[in-house]
Amino acid sequence: WKMISSRKSGTGTLLSTHSMEEAEVLCDRIAIMSAGNRIENDIPEKLREKFENSYELVVNLHTMEEANLLRHDMRKAFPSCQETSDSSNRTVVYTVIRDQHFRLSKVFHLLHIYKPRDWGLKKSSFQSVFMSLLEQHSEQTAFKM
């Protein structure tokens, strides 16, 4: 990565990769291909803005009872959220979809109520953005057939 980054200034480089993390770090523009066709081409920030559709919320609670109560409240506040963690653990991981129900204030309200031992909230990875884009493209292609 250091070699490519150091030679970027004033030159054009074509990088072919399956690593979206690598593409996001090294490239000023990204063209995404599917079945030999370019389906999107833009700067990483614009692609993320356009296709990013979720947050990951990690919550480490004090008791299993709190984890179960939070699980109920998360489903109520965010009907499309998906739990992606082991339910036998007090640490719960949710993928929260940015849809018509999503408000960051709701997330912070729940965190205020439960006062977890630890928590983290992050935007979805660039890999998730890539997968969302490919999923949308495949749905559009299937619809045309």
C-alpha positions as CSV (number, residue, x, y, z in Angstrom):
1,W,0.0,0.0,0.0
2,K,2.9,2.4,0.8
3,M,4.4,1.9,-2.6
4,I,1.2,2.6,-4.5
5,S,0.3,5.6,-2.2
6,S,3.8,7.1,-2.7
7,R,3.5,7.0,-6.5
8,K,0.0,8.3,-6.8
9,S,0.7,12.0,-7.2
10,G,0.5,13.2,-10.8
11,T,0.0,9.7,-12.3
12,G,-2.9,7.4,-13.1
13,T,-2.9,3.9,-11.8
14,L,-5.4,1.1,-12.4
15,L,-5.9,-1.1,-9.5
16,S,-8.0,-4.3,-9.7
17,T,-8.9,-5.7,-6.4
18,H,-11.6,-7.6,-4.5
19,S,-10.7,-5.8,-1.3
20,M,-13.0,-2.9,-0.8
21,E,-10.9,-1.7,2.2
22,E,-7.9,-1.5,-0.1
23,A,-9.8,0.3,-2.8
24,E,-11.2,2.8,-0.3
25,V,-7.7,3.6,1.1
26,L,-5.7,3.7,-2.2
27,C,-8.1,5.0,-4.8
28,D,-9.3,8.5,-5.6
29,R,-12.1,7.1,-7.8
30,I,-13.7,3.6,-7.7
31,A,-15.4,1.8,-10.6
32,I,-17.5,-1.2,-9.5
33,M,-17.9,-3.9,-12.0
34,S,-20.5,-6.7,-12.2
35,A,-20.5,-9.4,-14.9
36,G,-18.0,-7.4,-17.0
37,N,-20.1,-4.2,-16.9
38,R,-19.3,-1.0,-14.9
39,I,-22.3,-0.4,-12.7
40,E,-21.0,2.6,-10.7
41,N,-18.1,5.0,-10.8
42,D,-17.4,7.7,-8.2
43,I,-15.2,8.9,-5.4
44,P,-15.3,6.6,-2.3
45,E,-17.2,9.2,-0.2
46,K,-20.0,9.6,-2.8
47,L,-20.4,5.9,-3.1
48,R,-20.6,5.5,0.6
49,E,-23.1,8.3,0.9
50,K,-25.3,6.9,-1.9
51,F,-25.3,3.2,-1.0
52,E,-24.4,3.0,2.7
53,N,-27.6,1.7,4.4
54,S,-26.7,0.6,7.9
55,Y,-24.9,1.1,11.2
56,E,-23.4,-1.5,13.4
57,L,-24.3,-1.1,17.1
58,V,-22.4,-3.2,19.7
59,V,-23.8,-3.1,23.3
60,N,-22.2,-4.8,26.3
61,L,-24.8,-4.9,29.0
62,H,-24.6,-5.8,32.7
63,T,-27.0,-8.8,32.7
64,M,-28.7,-11.2,30.4
65,E,-32.1,-9.8,31.5
66,E,-31.0,-6.3,30.2
67,A,-29.8,-7.9,26.9
68,N,-33.3,-9.5,26.5
69,L,-35.1,-6.3,27.3
70,L,-32.9,-4.3,24.9
71,R,-33.5,-7.0,22.2
72,H,-37.3,-6.3,22.6
73,D,-36.8,-2.5,22.5
74,M,-34.5,-2.6,19.5
75,R,-37.0,-4.6,17.5
76,K,-39.8,-2.2,18.5
77,A,-37.7,0.9,17.6
78,F,-36.1,-0.5,14.5
79,P,-38.2,-3.3,12.9
80,S,-35.7,-4.1,10.3
81,C,-32.7,-4.3,12.6
82,Q,-30.8,-7.7,12.6
83,E,-29.1,-9.2,15.6
84,T,-25.8,-10.6,14.6
85,S,-24.4,-11.9,17.9
86,D,-24.6,-14.9,20.1
87,S,-27.8,-14.5,22.2
88,S,-26.2,-16.3,25.2
89,N,-23.8,-13.4,25.6
90,R,-24.4,-10.0,27.3
91,T,-22.7,-8.3,24.4
92,V,-25.2,-7.8,21.6
93,V,-24.4,-6.7,18.0
94,Y,-27.1,-5.2,15.8
95,T,-27.1,-4.2,12.2
96,V,-29.5,-1.2,12.1
97,I,-30.8,-0.4,8.6
98,R,-31.2,3.2,7.7
99,D,-34.8,3.2,6.7
100,Q,-37.9,5.4,7.5
101,H,-37.8,4.2,11.1
102,F,-34.1,5.1,11.7
103,R,-33.1,8.0,13.9
104,L,-29.8,8.2,15.7
105,S,-31.6,9.9,18.6
106,K,-33.5,6.6,19.1
107,V,-30.2,4.7,19.4
108,F,-28.9,7.2,22.0
109,H,-32.2,7.2,23.9
110,L,-32.0,3.4,24.3
111,L,-28.3,3.7,25.4
112,H,-29.4,6.3,28.0
113,I,-32.1,4.0,29.3
114,Y,-29.9,0.8,29.6
115,K,-26.6,2.5,30.6
116,P,-24.5,-0.3,29.2
117,R,-21.0,-1.2,30.5
118,D,-19.7,-0.4,27.0
119,W,-21.0,0.3,23.5
120,G,-19.9,1.3,20.0
121,L,-21.7,2.6,16.9
122,K,-20.1,2.6,13.5
123,K,-21.1,3.1,9.9
124,S,-21.2,0.0,7.8
125,S,-17.9,-1.1,6.1
126,F,-17.1,-0.2,2.5
127,Q,-17.5,-3.9,1.8
128,S,-21.1,-3.6,2.9
129,V,-21.6,-0.6,0.6
130,F,-20.2,-2.7,-2.2
131,M,-22.5,-5.7,-1.4
132,S,-25.5,-3.4,-1.2
133,L,-24.6,-1.9,-4.6
134,L,-24.3,-5.4,-6.2
135,E,-27.5,-6.5,-4.6
136,Q,-29.4,-3.5,-6.1
137,H,-27.8,-4.1,-9.5
138,S,-28.8,-7.8,-9.5
139,E,-32.4,-7.0,-8.5
140,Q,-32.5,-4.5,-11.4
141,T,-31.0,-7.0,-13.8
142,A,-33.4,-9.7,-12.8
143,F,-36.4,-7.3,-13.2
144,K,-35.3,-6.6,-16.8
145,M,-35.2,-10.2,-17.8
